[in-house]
Amino acid sequence: MSASSLVRYPGPGCVVEFMHGNKAQQGWVLDEQGGKLRLLTINKREMKLASSRVLPWAGPSYSGERSRQEIGTLLEEHRAKRDAMSAEIDALELWDFAQGEVDKESIQWFAELLWEDPTIDQLAALGSAMLACKTHFKFQPPEFEIYPAEKVEKRQEEERKRQEREALVTQGVGFFRNLWEKHSKGRTLGKAPDEGVAEQLKTIILNRMSDPDSHEIEQVWKQLAKGLPEDPHMALHLARAWDLVPAHHNFWLDRADYDCSNNWADEFTSEVNDIKEKCLSVQQKPEERTYISIDSATTKDIDDAFNIEPRGDGGYRLRISLACPAVAWPFGSPFDKHVLRRATSVYLPEGDCHMMPTALGTDFFSLHANEARPSLILDMECSSTGELERCTPTTVWVNLAANLTYIDSEAVINGGGESTPAGAFAEQIKLAAELSDKLQEQRIANGAVIIERNDPKVKLSGEGEQTKVEILPADDTPKAMKLVSEMMILANSGVALWAKEHGVTLLHRTQDVAVPKEYVGIWSAPHDIARVVKALSSAILETAPKPHRGIGVDAYSPITSPLRRYPDLVNVAQVIHYIATGEARWSAEEITNMLPLLNARLDSVGQIQRFRPRYWKLLYFKQQGDKVWREAIVTEENDAFVTVSLPNEQIFVRGRRKSFGDKVNPGQYFMVRIGKVHPLNNEIQILDAMES
């Protein structure tokens, strides 16, 4: 039967094909009325079909009456013959021949490229082959459009991705379920997916864990996680079950895109060496003055030190020495941009995460004793009552006499410590402590709200699932800590006033809000702290030198931690550039343009510091069990809930009002039992309470 036997208007007895389920299906016309066909399909079902849906290779047409069984046999014969032929046809060869020559053509035109006198079965077989080749042809009845090479390449890539997604979902759904059952029920994992699929699944899980709001993987994640419980940490559970991350993995690091190790700095080894060489090329003889630092015993990134002398009128000459990486810092370089994205150092129970490479932040620029270091000196004069009279910045090199600890310095302030390293510097330490008392009094007179609370130490031991948490009392060093904090506040406020006077734009921490007089002062009781903190808004980072009401200063420009915080590094660079040239390094507009990214990164990295220590505290409660009674102080209460502070652990917990009895007031002491602790979900509850 030749192509000329094509049936243009199929009627009863005609074999036709139509699209169903994205594939050509055979049918036998039983009846035709007004453009509507009644068919018996190859599956032996009757259906109605519009004539317009018939593919343009209708035929052959059989005469005479046929039983349904005979019709089925004929349809099966045609299908088998056509399928066999279609499997032998290379539609891509046709595309190679036709593309660039014609835009679209009929099925007969393509068939005549293959056969001299094509049969109807050959036409149908060719039609099926071309319909299946969607990357190269588009069926626009009654013709096939030939895609150009550029479009074919694009569609092939789309098809490849579609097939990958299909394989991903096909294998991934079951594997996700297996991972969940391993996590939730302890079952064995079983067979892993194919290597290519496995790598994609790993990427999806880790990306979902680091960015749960990503629209890029949202659709495929929904398909893969279909049937699993709604859990905000599902990706972390699956990653843990697959051993992609260790036990107690810090997902906040992933969300902030923050590498807590020093590995990130490996690619910048050359830049780090260049910074060192540039710095050493301008090295000067260190200033002959006795500078000392006071920090925790474990501190390696030493940002600040001081030298203090008494004046004859009872006033003070105070010189604050600040680390000065800005002297050789390559602002605007890829290295600098990476450090900017890190934004700040993070200090966690499991270890410190440094903003700078350790080769710079804890070594080369850190103010280690008996090592020459570049420094920004804030030369300040204070009156006998602690009022700042002058702040003059200058750049020098220093060689610290000693790196002291809070514990030893506290002993000296209290009249002891002669045998400690701090004993040799008792005169300076005591004078600095005397000044710190007066500085704090000045701030309170200026409306400061001072919160005194000392977070306990969170100590970890063991590894992985065997990690144990201890909460230990903090070192009792209030006077030494006040000495350092008051000096840093004086330095930050002093340089802000200097910058305002000289028209130099700096980054400022501001809190320009009204503070009620009754909130001014020093607060240490948990219920007082809770009440006062609620009344204060968060400080913001901006370029305007506005007041910081909570600290009690007219302006506050963070500059004392250039090894640990990027805003401080920027401010140091701005100041030393002005000292050297008489002009600021950046204009007000340029500094302002830094703020969106800097604020975003500070907020993102800041979440690590806020939430990770709390995770360990909650794990501590979980490990301790729910039978332990703990001291608690009521901070807030309403008709439904009571919030208490656990002073030994420095954490707030909420419980139902009915557990506390009828009369509950802020400041009231209770003993409470803690339970239903879920560290990952940040969940903790008071199970029982009794007044103490």
FIGUPA-826608 format. One record per residue (C-alpha): x, y, z. Coordinates in steps of 0.25 Angstrom, whole numbers, padded with zeros to 4 digits, always signed. Example, Ala and Ser with C-alpha at 12.3 -4.5 7.8 and 13.67 -1.06 7.14 Angstrom:
+0049-0018+0031+0055-0004+0029
This chain:
+0000+0000+0000+0007+0013-0004+0006+0027+0002-0004+0030-0008-0013+0021+0000-0014+0031+0011-0028+0033+0015-0031+0048+0016-0045+0047+0022-0045+0034+0031-0058+0027+0032-0062+0013+0037-0052+0002+0035-0040+0012+0035-0028+0010+0044-0024+0023+0050-0014+0028+0060-0016+0039+0071-0007+0045+0082-0010+0039+0096-0001+0040+0108+0010+0047+0100+0010+0035+0090+0003+0031+0077-0008+0021+0079-0015+0012+0069-0030+0012+0067-0041+0006+0057-0052+0016+0052-0065+0009+0055-0074+0021+0051-0072+0036+0047-0083+0047+0049-0081+0062+0047-0066+0062+0049-0066+0052+0061-0061+0038+0061-0065+0026+0069-0053+0018+0071-0049+0004+0076-0035+0006+0082-0024-0005+0082-0028-0007+0097-0042-0011+0092-0049+0001+0098-0058+0010+0090-0056+0025+0090-0060+0038+0083-0050+0046+0076-0050+0059+0068-0045+0057+0054-0035+0068+0056-0028+0060+0066-0025+0049+0056-0010+0049+0052-0007+0051+0037-0004+0037+0034-0018+0031+0034-0020+0017+0027-0021+0007+0023-0036+0006+0021-0042-0008+0021-0056-0011+0015-0066-0021+0020-0071-0024+0034-0061-0029+0044-0062-0035+0058-0056-0028+0070-0046-0039+0071-0042-0037+0056-0041-0022+0058-0032-0024+0070-0023-0034+0062-0021-0025+0051-0018-0013+0060-0008-0021+0067-0001-0026+0054+0000-0011+0050+0005-0007+0063+0016-0018+0064+0020-0015+0049+0021+0000+0052+0028-0001+0065+0039-0010+0059+0041+0000+0047+0041+0012+0056+0052+0006+0065+0061+0005+0052+0059+0020+0048+0069+0030+0052+0062+0043+0053+0074+0051+0055+0080+0047+0041+0067+0053+0035+0069+0066+0044+0084+0067+0039+0079+0066+0025+0067+0076+0026+0072+0086+0036+0076+0099+0029+0069+0095+0016+0054+0096+0021+0047+0101+0033+0036+0091+0033+0030+0080+0024+0020+0069+0023+0022+0054+0027+0022+0050+0013+0033+0059+0010+0042+0053+0021+0037+0039+0017+0042+0041+0002+0056+0044+0008+0056+0029+0013+0048+0021+0003+0045+0022-0011+0030+0018-0009+0027+0018+0006+0015+0010+0011+0005+0015+0021+0012+0007+0032+0025+0013+0029+0019+0027+0029+0013+0024+0043+0026+0018+0048+0034+0030+0043+0023+0039+0050+0025+0032+0063+0040+0034+0062+0040+0048+0059+0029+0051+0070+0039+0044+0080+0050+0053+0076+0045+0066+0083+0059+0072+0084+0060+0073+0068+0045+0074+0063+0032+0080+0067+0019+0075+0062+0010+0086+0057-0001+0078+0050+0000+0074+0039+0015+0077+0038+0027+0076+0046+0036+0088+0049+0051+0086+0048+0058+0093+0060+0071+0101+0057+0084+0096+0063+0084+0106+0074+0070+0103+0079+0073+0088+0078+0085+0090+0087+0077+0097+0097+0066+0087+0096+0076+0075+0098+0081+0082+0110+0067+0084+0115+0064+0069+0112+0077+0065+0119+0073+0072+0132+0059+0067+0131+0064+0053+0131+0074+0056+0142+0062+0061+0150+0054+0049+0147+0065+0040+0151+0067+0048+0163+0053+0048+0168+0051+0033+0165+0063+0029+0173+0063+0040+0183+0049+0039+0189+0051+0025+0194+0065+0028+0198+0061+0041+0206+0050+0032+0213+0061+0022+0217+0070+0033+0222+0058+0038+0231+0055+0024+0236+0070+0022+0240+0069+0036+0247+0056+0033+0254+0056+0018+0256+0070+0014+0255+0068+0005+0243+0080+0002+0234+0081+0011+0222+0082+0000+0211+0086+0002+0196+0091+0016+0192+0086+0023+0179+0095+0023+0167+0107+0031+0168+0103+0043+0160+0089+0043+0167+0096+0042+0180+0105+0054+0178+0092+0062+0174+0085+0058+0186+0096+0062+0195+0097+0075+0189+0082+0077+0190+0082+0073+0205+0094+0082+0208+0088+0094+0201+0075+0092+0207+0082+0092+0221+0090+0104+0218+0078+0112+0212+0064+0106+0215+0058+0118+0208+0065+0116+0195+0055+0116+0183+0065+0109+0174+0063+0096+0181+0049+0098+0187+0042+0090+0176+0051+0078+0175+0052+0078+0191+0037+0077+0192+0037+0065+0182+0048+0058+0189+0043+0060+0203+0028+0056+0200+0022+0048+0211+0033+0052+0221+0029+0060+0233+0029+0075+0233+0042+0078+0241+0050+0091+0239+0062+0083+0241+0059+0071+0232+0071+0074+0223+0080+0074+0235+0074+0060+0240+0076+0054+0226+0090+0060+0225+0093+0054+0239+0087+0040+0235+0096+0040+0223+0108+0044+0231+0110+0057+0222+0112+0064+0235+0116+0061+0249+0108+0060+0262+0104+0073+0267+0107+0080+0254+0107+0095+0255+0097+0098+0243+0097+0113+0247+0111+0113+0241+0105+0108+0228+0094+0118+0228+0104+0129+0230+0114+0123+0219+0125+0124+0230+0136+0114+0231+0140+0113+0245+0153+0107+0242+0165+0114+0236+0165+0106+0223+0158+0118+0216+0171+0125+0217+0179+0115+0209+0176+0121+0196+0181+0135+0201+0195+0131+0205+0201+0140+0195+0193+0152+0200+0196+0149+0214+0211+0149+0211+0209+0162+0203+0202+0169+0215+0213+0164+0225+0224+0169+0215+0217+0183+0213+0216+0185+0228+0230+0181+0231+0235+0191+0220+0230+0202+0229+0234+0197+0242+0239+0207+0252+0246+0206+0265+0236+0203+0276+0231+0214+0285+0239+0213+0299+0226+0213+0308+0221+0202+0316+0208+0196+0310+0201+0184+0316+0189+0177+0312+0178+0170+0320+0170+0158+0314+0165+0144+0317+0176+0134+0318+0172+0127+0305+0172+0140+0297+0181+0140+0285+0175+0151+0276+0180+0163+0285+0174+0176+0280+0177+0186+0291+0187+0190+0302+0189+0202+0310+0198+0211+0318+0194+0220+0329+0200+0231+0337+0195+0241+0348+0195+0256+0345+0199+0265+0356+0185+0271+0357+0179+0258+0360+0175+0255+0345+0180+0244+0336+0188+0242+0324+0183+0229+0317+0189+0224+0304+0181+0212+0298+0189+0204+0288+0181+0197+0277+0185+0186+0267+0187+0193+0253+0185+0183+0242+0180+0194+0234+0194+0199+0232+0196+0189+0221+0182+0184+0218+0178+0183+0203+0164+0189+0204+0156+0185+0191+0164+0173+0188+0157+0159+0187+0164+0155+0200+0158+0168+0207+0144+0165+0201+0145+0151+0207+0149+0156+0221+0138+0166+0220+0128+0155+0218+0133+0148+0230+0130+0162+0237+0134+0157+0251+0140+0147+0260+0131+0137+0267+0135+0131+0280+0128+0117+0283+0129+0106+0294+0135+0097+0283+0146+0107+0278+0148+0121+0273+0145+0125+0259+0154+0137+0254+0150+0147+0245+0165+0149+0239+0174+0138+0236+0181+0133+0248+0194+0136+0242+0190+0151+0243+0179+0152+0254+0185+0143+0265+0200+0145+0261+0206+0156+0252+0197+0167+0257+0193+0162+0270+0199+0170+0281+0208+0159+0287+0217+0164+0298+0232+0166+0294+0228+0167+0279+0229+0179+0271+0215+0183+0265+0209+0194+0258+0199+0201+0266+0189+0213+0266+0190+0220+0279+0179+0228+0285+0186+0238+0294+0175+0243+0304+0175+0252+0316+0164+0251+0326+0161+0260+0338+0161+0256+0352+0146+0252+0352+0148+0244+0339+0143+0254+0329+0150+0253+0315+0158+0266+0312+0165+0261+0299+0167+0250+0290+0178+0250+0280+0181+0238+0270+0195+0235+0265+0202+0223+0259+0214+0217+0265+0220+0203+0267+0219+0197+0281+0226+0186+0288+0217+0181+0300+0223+0179+0313+0213+0168+0317+0200+0161+0313+0193+0160+0326+0180+0152+0330+0167+0157+0337+0170+0147+0348+0183+0152+0352+0179+0167+0350+0167+0165+0359+0176+0160+0370+0185+0172+0368+0173+0182+0369+0168+0175+0382+0182+0177+0388+0189+0164+0385+0195+0157+0373+0209+0161+0376+0215+0148+0371+0207+0148+0358+0211+0154+0345+0202+0165+0348+0209+0169+0361+0220+0176+0354+0210+0186+0348+0202+0188+0360+0203+0203+0360+0197+0204+0345+0186+0194+0348+0182+0201+0361+0182+0214+0354+0174+0209+0342+0164+0203+0352+0162+0216+0359+0160+0223+0346+0150+0212+0342+0141+0215+0354+0141+0230+0350+0138+0227+0336+0126+0218+0340+0121+0229+0349+0122+0239+0338+0114+0230+0328+0103+0228+0339+0102+0243+0341+0100+0243+0326+0089+0233+0326+0095+0220+0324+0088+0207+0326+0098+0197+0331+0095+0182+0331+0104+0173+0339+0103+0158+0337+0114+0149+0336+0111+0137+0326+0116+0124+0332+0126+0115+0324+0121+0104+0315+0131+0093+0315+0131+0082+0305+0137+0068+0306+0137+0056+0298+0134+0055+0283+0122+0053+0274+0110+0046+0280+0118+0045+0293+0120+0060+0295+0117+0064+0309+0114+0078+0314+0117+0084+0327+0113+0098+0331+0123+0104+0341+0123+0118+0348+0131+0129+0341+0143+0135+0347+0140+0145+0357+0148+0157+0352+0138+0168+0352+0148+0179+0355+0158+0175+0344+0147+0174+0334+0141+0187+0337+0155+0193+0336+0156+0188+0321+0142+0191+0317+0142+0205+0322+0155+0208+0315+0149+0202+0302+0137+0210+0303+0145+0223+0306+0154+0220+0294+0142+0217+0285+0134+0230+0289+0147+0238+0289+0151+0235+0275+0136+0238+0271+0137+0252+0277+0151+0254+0270+0145+0249+0257+0133+0259+0258+0142+0270+0261+0151+0267+0249+0140+0264+0239+0144+0250+0238+0133+0240+0234+0134+0227+0243+0124+0216+0245+0116+0218+0258+0108+0210+0268+0096+0218+0271+0084+0217+0280+0078+0230+0279+0065+0228+0288+0060+0233+0300+0063+0225+0313+0054+0227+0325+0061+0233+0337+0057+0221+0345+0065+0212+0336+0078+0219+0338+0088+0212+0346+0094+0198+0349+0085+0186+0348+0089+0172+0352+0076+0165+0357+0070+0157+0346+0056+0163+0347+0062+0177+0347+0070+0173+0334+0058+0167+0327+0050+0180+0330+0061+0189+0326+0065+0182+0313+0051+0182+0308+0051+0197+0309+0063+0199+0300+0064+0197+0285+0075+0191+0278+0087+0199+0274+0089+0201+0259+0102+0203+0251+0102+0216+0243+0111+0228+0239+0104+0239+0247+0111+0242+0261+0098+0241+0269+0097+0237+0284+0098+0223+0289+0088+0225+0301+0090+0211+0307+0105+0213+0308+0103+0228+0312+0112+0235+0302+0110+0245+0292+0116+0237+0281+0121+0223+0279+0130+0218+0268+0135+0204+0270+0150+0204+0267+0156+0195+0278+0155+0182+0272+0161+0183+0258+0165+0168+0258+0152+0163+0262+0141+0173+0255+0141+0178+0241+0135+0192+0245+0146+0194+0255+0156+0191+0244+0150+0201+0235+0150+0212+0245+0165+0209+0249+0168+0211+0234+0160+0223+0233+0167+0230+0245+0181+0226+0241+0179+0231+0227+0175+0244+0232+0187+0245+0241+0196+0242+0230+0190+0251+0219+0180+0260+0225+0169+0254+0217+0160+0242+0220+0162+0229+0212+0147+0229+0209+0136+0239+0207+0123+0239+0215+0116+0233+0203+0126+0222+0201+0125+0218+0216+0110+0219+0215+0110+0209+0203+0118+0199+0211+0106+0198+0221+0096+0189+0214+0106+0177+0212+0113+0180+0225+0100+0180+0233+0095+0168+0226+0107+0160+0229+0108+0165+0243+0094+0160+0245+0096+0147+0239+0109+0143+0246+0103+0149+0259+0093+0138+0259+0104+0128+0261+0108+0135+0273+0094+0136+0278+0089+0122+0276+0100+0113+0277+0104+0115+0291+0089+0113+0295+0089+0100+0287+0100+0095+0296+0093+0100+0309+0080+0093+0305+0088+0080+0302+0093+0081+0316+0079+0081+0322+0075+0070+0313+0087+0062+0318+0084+0065+0333+0070+0059+0332+0057+0065+0337+0059+0061+0352+0068+0072+0356+0063+0084+0363+0069+0097+0359+0069+0111+0365+0060+0121+0357+0056+0136+0358+0043+0141+0352+0046+0152+0342+0032+0153+0336+0018+0148+0338+0004+0148+0331-0009+0141+0332-0004+0129+0324+0011+0128+0326+0023+0131+0335+0037+0134+0330+0049+0131+0340+0064+0133+0339+0073+0122+0343+0084+0130+0349+0094+0119+0350+0092+0115+0335+0089+0129+0330+0077+0125+0322+0062+0129+0322+0051+0119+0322+0036+0120+0321+0026+0111+0328+0011+0110+0330+0005+0120+0340-0002+0108+0347+0011+0102+0351+0015+0114+0360+0002+0116+0368-0007+0128+0370+0003+0139+0374+0015+0141+0365+0023+0154+0365+0036+0158+0357+0048+0155+0366+0041+0144+0374+0050+0131+0376+0046+0118+0372+0052+0104+0370+0048+0098+0356+0050+0085+0349+0053+0086+0334+0049+0076+0323+0044+0074+0309+0057+0079+0304+0060+0079+0289+0073+0087+0287+0072+0087+0272+0058+0093+0272+0062+0102+0283+0051+0096+0292+0051+0095+0307+0040+0095+0317+0038+0096+0332+0031+0083+0337+0029+0087+0351+0032+0099+0361+0032+0101+0376+0034+0114+0383+0048+0114+0390
